[in-house]
Amino acid sequence: MKPDAHQVKQFLLNLQDTICQQLTAVDGAEFVEDSWQREAGGGGRSRVLRNGGVFEQAGVNFSHVHGEAMPASATAHRPELAGRSFEAMGVSLVVHPHNPYVPTSHANVRFLLPKNRVQSPSGGLAAASI
């Protein structure tokens, strides 16, 4: 079964929205959003809450990028994926509370979809004279 990247993207965007809504409900401060584009393909939206009532800073970021060749870090343990194009998306968060006795939280949810390698058609013709 082939994963539906559009459904995954919608799930992750909704996840970012839900996390931001819940943190805002706890803190009272609002997130500032910055949408961005990646020159090599893709983009995302970063959201940051600063100097709130509970949180010194919180970041909840969504990214959706694509490229022609998977990075070496993604193929180190899966060499069969080297050279394949890819689509990657995810939500990451970091939350720093004001209270020094409350731990900082970090989390990531990621989705990586290697694309099929496109094979160039090839062939040959051999002619022999008799």
C-alpha positions in Angstrom: 0.0 0.0 0.0 1.5 3.3 -1.1 1.3 6.0 1.6 -0.8 9.1 0.8 1.6 12.0 1.3 -1.3 14.5 1.0 -3.1 12.9 4.0 0.1 12.8 6.0 0.6 16.5 5.3 -2.9 17.4 6.4 -2.5 15.3 9.6 0.8 17.0 10.4 -0.6 20.5 9.8 -3.6 19.7 12.0 -1.1 18.3 14.6 0.8 21.6 14.6 -2.5 23.5 15.0 -3.7 21.4 17.9 -0.4 21.6 19.8 -0.3 25.4 19.4 -3.9 25.7 20.5 -3.2 23.6 23.6 -0.1 25.5 24.5 -1.9 28.8 24.0 -4.7 27.6 26.3 -2.2 26.8 29.0 -0.1 29.9 28.6 -2.4 32.7 27.4 0.2 34.0 24.9 -0.2 33.7 21.2 2.2 32.1 18.6 3.8 34.2 15.9 3.9 32.4 12.5 6.5 32.6 9.8 6.0 30.8 6.6 9.1 30.0 4.6 10.2 28.4 1.3 13.2 26.2 0.8 15.3 27.1 -2.3 16.0 23.4 -3.0 12.3 22.5 -2.8 9.5 22.7 -0.3 8.8 25.0 2.7 7.1 25.1 6.0 5.7 27.3 8.8 7.4 28.0 12.0 5.5 29.2 15.1 7.1 30.7 18.1 5.6 31.8 21.5 7.8 34.1 23.6 7.7 35.4 27.1 4.4 33.9 28.0 2.9 33.4 31.4 4.1 29.8 31.7 6.6 29.4 28.8 9.7 31.4 28.3 9.7 30.2 24.7 7.9 27.5 22.7 8.4 26.6 19.0 6.2 24.3 17.0 7.4 23.9 13.4 6.1 22.1 10.3 8.3 21.4 7.3 7.6 19.8 4.0 10.6 19.5 1.8 11.6 17.5 -1.3 14.8 16.9 -3.3 16.5 15.0 -6.1 18.7 12.9 -3.9 18.3 11.7 -0.3 21.0 13.1 2.1 23.8 10.8 3.2 22.4 10.7 6.8 19.2 9.1 5.5 21.0 6.5 3.4 23.8 5.5 5.8 22.0 2.4 7.0 19.9 2.0 3.8 22.3 2.2 0.9 19.7 1.0 -1.6 18.0 4.4 -1.1 21.1 6.4 -2.2 20.4 8.6 -5.2 16.6 8.4 -4.9 14.5 11.5 -4.9 12.5 12.1 -1.7 9.7 13.9 0.0 10.0 14.6 3.8 7.7 16.3 6.3 7.3 16.6 10.0 6.4 18.5 13.1 9.0 19.4 15.7 8.5 21.2 19.0 10.7 22.6 21.8 9.1 24.0 24.9 11.1 26.0 27.6 9.0 26.8 30.7 9.9 29.7 33.0 10.0 27.4 36.0 13.6 25.9 36.2 12.2 22.8 38.0 10.0 21.9 35.0 11.9 20.1 32.2 12.3 21.4 28.7 10.3 19.3 26.2 11.4 18.2 22.8 9.5 16.1 20.3 9.6 15.2 16.6 7.1 13.4 14.3 8.6 12.7 10.8 7.6 11.1 7.5 10.0 10.3 4.8 8.9 9.0 1.4 11.7 7.9 -1.0 10.5 8.2 -4.6 11.1 5.6 -7.2 14.2 6.0 -9.2 13.5 7.0 -12.8 15.3 4.7 -15.2 16.4 6.2 -18.5 15.4 4.1 -21.5 18.4 2.4 -23.0 19.0 -0.1 -25.7 21.3 -0.9 -28.5 21.5 -2.2 -32.0 24.0 -4.5 -33.4 24.4 -5.1 -37.1 26.5 -7.7 -38.7 27.2 -7.9 -42.4 27.2 -11.3 -44.0 
